[in-house]
């Protein structure tokens, strides 16, 4: 059953309700007036660049039946209700505006109220790299047996996660929620809203180091997930990451370790990457202290780094009581890997589009995937932002790996010059290294060097706009 106006009223502090509110249900919650459809609720959030209150009238024109706002609209005829003070109306004959002191706090409080009315098993997922793919693959595994809710896209922050919780219904048995981090305290807030009983930590790296201040601060922020778990819950930890290992002693929950280390409870070995044909490896599950079960799998996942994603998703399935047959079926869901897209490029080339974002670990993982491709390999690598003190070494690590993998390298942006310098130092011929400052310049060079059969990796921080470069040198998406 979706939320009704009565639920919104109660969730925002209303003390009593009326059948008129109970009879009206809300189809969806939106913070973008352009996405409002008839039956929606619109939440007017102030922001750095714009203010949602400017678009209340547009939301009502698009069919919004409820508004959560800090001030009433300028033009539209509405029914104004201050939930903590006003009684519920006897009739609803116009859009209802719930006036609150702070729209974001109201969204979060409403999400908390709605979450507390439901009883799914909530899985929180955090980490510096691989959160979204782990979320998608975990949800794909659980969907084999259960009804599952999960964040759409990267709705993983103090706005997106509450919006996801408002989609909960009584049918949902599991909720798989990605939890992002920028500053300490953020994941604690998300956990307070979602109340996870299972937490997955993929890794700890220098993503957003500039904003967080230090690796120790990132560690503390990510640790908030495992600390929030109940004693009867489970922390699923990447045992190949030294930072994540340190979290084992911080959680009251039981720890399930995964990785490539035989000391883990669930580990993998004999990994063979077949490029576009996926990966092969062996699962090992420690079912008893002196007993291990082994399973050979061939999965349609790209790159060796996907083994860790598969391990985390499989671990969740095992905790949910699933059998291996169902788990493996879920791991075969090719729609669960979103961040890397294969695109048919010009001149019969293939583009590996990994332009969503970039960090040193994810860039090296993408280069490892490129290495598995036949024929000539080209990489277009852009700036990796928000690395703070790790900026130079992170770019040099990427350049060092590129020198071992690619035949031609194009770097984009002022920081990416470090990648080019390190690739040259690593032995890549100067005639095969090109440094530019914009995606347009990169497109001119790339268009002139692509040949049939080439594989081209394009990766960089989103601010560089390298997705436009992909569009400029591509044909329709390859089937997978």
N, C-alpha and C positions, 0 to 999 in steps of 0.2 A: 504494500500500500504506500503510495507516495505521500509526501507531506501535504497537510492541509493548511489553510490559513489559521486554523486553531492551533496547529503545532507551532507555526511561526510565532503566534501570539504568546503561547506558553513558553517557548524556548527563549523569548526575549524578555521574559519577566512578568507576563500577564498572569493574574491570579485566578481568573475564571473565564469561561468561554461561553459561546452561544452556538446553537445548531447552524446558524447561518455561516459561521466560520468553518465548522466541521464539514460542511457540505461542499466546500470549494477546495479542490486539490490543485497542487502546483506541478506542472509538467517538468520544469527544469529551473535551475538557478543560473543566472548569467551576470557577468560583470562588464560585458561588452554589449551595448545597446543594439549593435548591428546583428547580433546573434540571437536576439530575443524573438521568440515566436509566440503565437497566442497561447495563453495559459502559463507563461513564464513568470518568474520573480526576478527582478533586477536589483542588484546591490550597487549602490552608488558609492564608489570608493574614491577618495581623494588620492592623487598621485603626484609624482614629481613633474610630469610633463602635461598632464591634463587632469580634469576633475570629473568624476562620473556624474556629479550632480548636474553638470551642463547637459547631460544626455537623458535625463529622466523623461522629459516630454517625448523624445524620440523612442524610448523604450515603451512608453505607454502607447504611442502610435503603432508600434509593431505588435502590440497585443499583450503587454505585461499586465497582469492582474494584481501584482503586489510589488511594492518598492520598499527597500530598506535604505534609509537615508538619514543624514544629519540635519537636513533642512528640506522643506517642501518644494515641489516644482514651481516654476514661475507661471506657467500657463495652463496646464491641464487641470481639469476638474477632478479632484480626488477626495477620498475620505481619509482624514488624518487621524492616526491612532498612536498614542504614546503608551506602549505596552505596560510599563511599570506603573502608570498612573490612571489610564483611561479604561473604563469598562468596555467589554466587547460589544460591538454594535449589534442591533437586532436584525439588520438587513444590510446586504452588500449590493449597492447599485452603481458603484464606480470603483476604479482601481483604489486599492487600499495602500496607504503610505504608512509604514511603521517608522516613526521618528525615534532615533536613538542618539546617544551622545557620541558614539564612535562606530562607524559602519563596519570597520574591520573587526573590532572586538565583538560586535553583534553577530557577524558572520561566524566567528569562532565559537561564540557561546551557543548559537543555534546548532552548529555542527556537533558540539559536545552533548547538547540535549538529545539530538537525534541519534547519535552513536549510543548513548546510554539506554535507549529504548530497544536496541538490537543486541544480538549476541553472536556475532560472527567471530571466528578465530582471526585475529588481525596479525598480519606479518609485516613488520617494518623492515625496510631495506635502505641501507646507507653505504657510503664508501666514496672514494675519490673518483674512481673509474668503474664503469660497468653496472651502475645502479639500474638504469633503464632496461638494459638487455636482461639483467637478472630478474627484474620485476616481470617483464614480459614472458620470459621462459618459465618462471615459477608459476605464473598464472596459467600458462598453457598446460603445465603438468597437472595442476590441481583441477583444471576444467575437465579432465578426463573422468572425474568422479563427482565433482562438487559444483555448486553454483558459486561463482567467484566475481567479486568486484575488484577492480584495480584502477589506478590513476590512468587517465588518458594523457598521452604525450608526456610532458614533464611537469605536470601539475603536482609538484612535490614540495611546495613552500607553504608559508603561513596563510596564503590565499587558496592555492590550488588544492591542498590536502583537505581543508574544510569543505570546499566545493565537491570533492569526491565523496566525502562522508555523507553529504546530503543526498547522494544517490543510493544509499543503502536501502534495502527492502528486507522484509522478513524472510525472503527466499535465499538471501545471501548467506552461505555457510562459511566462506572465507573472504577476507579483504586483504589484498596485497598492495601495500602502500609504499611507494618510494619516498624517501625523506631527504631533502636537500639540506645543505649546510653552507652558511656564509659566516655566521658569528656564533659564539658560544651562547647557549640558552635556546637556540632556535629548535633543535631537535627535541629538547625537553618539552617545549611547548607543543610540538607536533605529537609527541608521545602522550602528553596529558590529554590531548583531544582524542586520539585514536585508540589508546590503551592496547598496544600490541602485547601479545603473549609469546610471539616468536620474533627474533631479530636476526637479520643477516647483515654482516659487515663484509664487503667485498675486498677492500684494501684501504690503505692510507697513503696518500701521495700529496704532491705540492700543488694540486689544483686549488685556486683561490688563496694561495699562500700570501699574496700581497695584501689581501683584505683581512685574512685571519691573523697574520702577524708572525706565526711560527708554526713549525710542524707539531710542536707540543700543543698549541692551541687547536689545531685541526684534530689531533688525537683526542683532546678533551671534549671537543664538540661532537665528534662521531661517537665517543664512548657514552654519551648521554642515552643512546638507544639501548645498549645492553644494561645500563644501570636502571633503566625504567622497567625492565622486564620483571614479571612476578617470579617468585621462587618456583612455582610449578611450570614455568615457561622454559624456553630453549633459546640459547644464543648460538647461531650458526656462524662460525668464524673461519676465515681463510687462514689456514695454519702455515701457509707459505709466506705470509706477510708478518715481519717481526713486530710492527706496530700493532697489528690486529691481535697477535698472540698475547700482547700485554693486557688486552681487555678481558681475558679469561678470568682473571681474579677480581674483576670489578663488578661482575654481574651476579645477582642472587640466583639467576636461572642456571639450569644445567647447560653444559657446553657441548656442542657437536662440532667437531673439527673436520674441515675438508681441505683438500689440496693435492699436491703431487708428492707429498711426504708420507711414507708408510706409517709414520707415527700417528697420522690422522685417523679418524673414525671412518671416513669415506675418502678414498684417494684414487688417483688414476695413474696409469703408466702405459708404456708402449704406444705413445701418441704419434700418429702419422697424419699429417695434413695433406689432403688431396687437392688443395686449392679450391676451385669452384665445386669440386665433387664432395666437399665436406671433410670431416675428420673421423678418424678411427682411433679408438683407445679401449683400455680395459678399466671398468669400474671394480673397485675392491671395497666391500663393506665389512667392517668388523662387527659381526653380530654378537660375538662373545669374546672375552679376553684372549682365548686361544683358538678362535674360529673365524675364518674370513671367507666370504662368498665373492666370487669373481664373475663378471659379466662382460662379454665383448660387445661393443656397439659401433655402429657407423651412423653418424648424425649429419644432417644437412646444415651444419653450422660453419661459419667462415673463420678460419684462423685458429692457431693453437690456443690463444687466449680464451677462446670460447669453451675450453674444457672446464675452466673454473666456473663459468656461468652455468654449465650443465651440472657440475657437482653441487652447487648451491641449490639449484632447482630440484635436483634429485633428493638432496638431503631433506628439503621441505616435504616432498612427497612421502618419503619414508616416515617422517614424524607424523604425517597425516594418516598413516596406516595403509598407504597404497602399495600395491604389488608392483614388481619391476616391469611387468608387461605394460601396465598403464603409464608408469613413469616414462618409459622409453617412447611410448606413443606420443606423449606430450612433448618430449624433447625433439620429436620430428616435426613439430609445428614450425614451418619455415616463416610464418608471419610474425613469429616472436622476436626475430632479430631485426631491429628497425634501423639502427644507426648506420650500418654499412649497406649501401645500395649498389647494385651492379647496373651499369648504364651502357647501352650500345653507343660507342663513340664514332666520330667521323672516321672515314677511311678504314672501316671494318676493325676498329680498335675496341677495347673494353675499358670502361672507366670504373674504378672503385671509388665511389662517392662517399667520403667519410668527412664531410664538411660541417657536421653538426657542431663539433667543438674539438679542441686539441689540448693535450697535455703530453709531457714526455713519455709516460708509460703507454698511453693510448696510441701515440704516434709510432713508437717502436713496435707495438703490437700490429699496427697496420702495415708497417714495413715488413714485418715477419710474414704477414699474409701475402704481400706483394712478392716476396722471395719465392713463394711456392708456385708462382705463375710461370708458364712457359713463355718463350720468346723474349722480346725486348721489354724492359721494365723502366717506366718513367714515373718520377714522383714530383708532384707540385706541393711543396710544404710551406705553410705560412707561419706567421708569428704565433707563438703560444703565450697568451696573456695571463696576467694576475699570478705570476710565479714568484714575485718578490725576489728574495735573495737567491732563489734557485734558478733565476732567469737564464743566466749564462750557462751554467752547467747543464741545465735541461736542454737547451738548444744544441749544445755541443754533443750531448749524448745522441740526440736525434741525427745530427750530421754524421757522427761516427758510424751509426748503423746504416744510414743511407749510402755511405761510401761502399759498404759491403754488399748492398742489395741492388742499387739502381744502375742503369746504363746512362740515363740522363736525369739531371736534377734541376728543377726550377724552384727558386725560393722567392717568397713574396712578403714584403714588409721589412721595416728597419731591423727588427729583432732577428728575423730569419736570415739575415746576412751572416749571423754566427753559424747557422746550419751549413751555409755554403762554404764558409771558411774551414769548418771542421771536415767537411766532405773532401775538400781539396787537400787538406793535410792528410786525410786518410787514403789518398791515392787516386781519387776520381779525376780524370783529365779535365783541365780547365776549359777545353772546348765543349765539354758536356755539362758544365755548371753555369747556370744563368741566374742572376739575381735582379729582381725588379721590385717596384714599390706598390704596384696595384694589380688587381685581378685583370684589368683590361690589357696591361702590358704582358701579363702571363699568358693571356689567351692568344695574343699575336705570336709569341714564341712557340707555344704549345701547338697551335694550328699549323705551324711550319715544319714541325719535327715529327708529327704523328705519322706512323706507317701502318699498313695492314698487319694485324696480329699483335700490336702493342698492347700492353696493360699499363694503365695510367692511374696512379693513386693521387687523389686530390684531398688534402687535409690541412686544416688550420683553424684558428679561433673564429667564431662566428662573425666577429666584428669586421673581418676582412672581406666578407661577402664572396667567398669562393664558390658558393652555390651558383652564382651567376656565371662563373667560369665553367662549371659543369654544364649548365644549360647551353653555353656558347659553343661547346665542342661535342655535344651529344646528339644522339638519335633517341627514339623511344626506348623505355626501360626493357632490359632483357627479361624473359620469363625465368622464374626460378622454381 
